[in-house]
Amino acid sequence: MRVKDKISKNLWLKTPFANLVRYVPSGIYFSRIRVRGKLIRRALKTNKLAVAKLRLADLEKVERQRIEIQGAVTRGNLRFRGALAIFRGRLHNDSSLKPRTKEFREERISGCQHSVVVWRFT
């Protein structure tokens, strides 16, 4: 083994928890999860183990949902109703939007649905 490989190997420290590693020079914890064969490494932006465990669970859930949604789109199984459900879920869970913005977008959705129904029956 080369000297460079030994040095880089010592930079990452395993933790007693699965999918959680610590970068030694900064002390920051990283997630190292595999979703559908793809390795995802993300910084958890903390140097506390308890906080890192909580953030790891949240990150893993988000990544699995993201891959699931992308898979539905690439397989061609996503219909308008499914896309609308995903959009509404994101809309209601987005705390950066004001309530009136959410209402406006719901109004636009209902307008689109109404026009599609009218178009189908004419």
N, C-alpha and C positions, 0 to 999 in steps of 0.2 A: 504494500500500500504506500502511496506517495505521501509526503509530508503535508501537502496541501489538503488531501482527502482527510487526513487525521484531524487537521485543524478545523475544517468545515464540519466534520462530524461532531466535534466537541462543542460546537456553537448551539446545538439543539439539545435540550434536556427533556427526557421523557418524564411524564407525570404518572401517578398511580391511576389516573382516569383515562379511559379510552378516548381517542381522538383529540387529545389535549397535549400540546407541547409548549415548552418555554424557550424563548430565544435568550440565551445567557447574557450577551453584552448589554441588552436593554432591560431584560427582566420581563418583557411583555409576553403574554400568553397568546398562542395561535391555535386555531382549530385546524385539524387535518382530517377531513372527512372524505369519504368516497361515496359518491352518489351515481348509480348506474354506470359504474366503471370509471368515472371521471374523478380525479383527485382534486379536491378544493382546499386550498390553504388560505385562511383569512386571519388577519389580526383581530384579536378581541379587545384591544386597546385598554388593557388593564394589567397590573402586575400583582393583583390579589387573586388567590386561587378560588375563593368562594364566589367572587364576582365572575371569574372566567367560566366556572361550571355553569352558572345561570345563563350567561351569554352564549355558551356553546349550545345549550339545548335550544335556545331561540333561533340561533343561526342555522342549526341543522334542520329545524322545522321549515324555515323560510326557503332554504336551498332545495329541500325535497319537494315543496310545493311548486317552486319555480320550474324545476325539471319536469314535474308532472304536467304542468300547463304547457310547457314547450313541446313535450312529447305528444300531447293531444293535437297541437297545431300541426306538427310535422307529419303525423300519421294521417291527417286529413279527417279526423273524427270530430272536429270542432264545428258545430253548427252555430247559427246566429243566436239561438236561445242560450247555448253554453257560453258563447263569447259575451253575451249580454249579462249573464249571471256573474261572470268573472269581473266584468267592468263595474257592475253594481256593488259587488263585494269590495273592490278596491275603492270605489267612491265613498262608501259608508265608513270604511276603516281609515280613510286619509284624514288625519287630524289637522293637516296644514290648510285644508279648505274651509272656508266660512260656510255657515249653514245655508245662506242664500245661494251660494254657488252650487251647493249640492242640490237644492230645490230646482234651480234653473236647469241643471243637467238632467234631472229626472223629468222635467217638463219636455225637454228636447227628446228624450228617449220615448216618452209617450207619444209625442208628435210623430216620430219616425215609425213607431209601431202602428199608429192609426193610418198613416199614409201607405204602409205596406199592406195592411188589411184591405183598404179601399182599392188599391191597385190590383190585388189578387182577384177581387170580385167584380171588376169592371171589364 
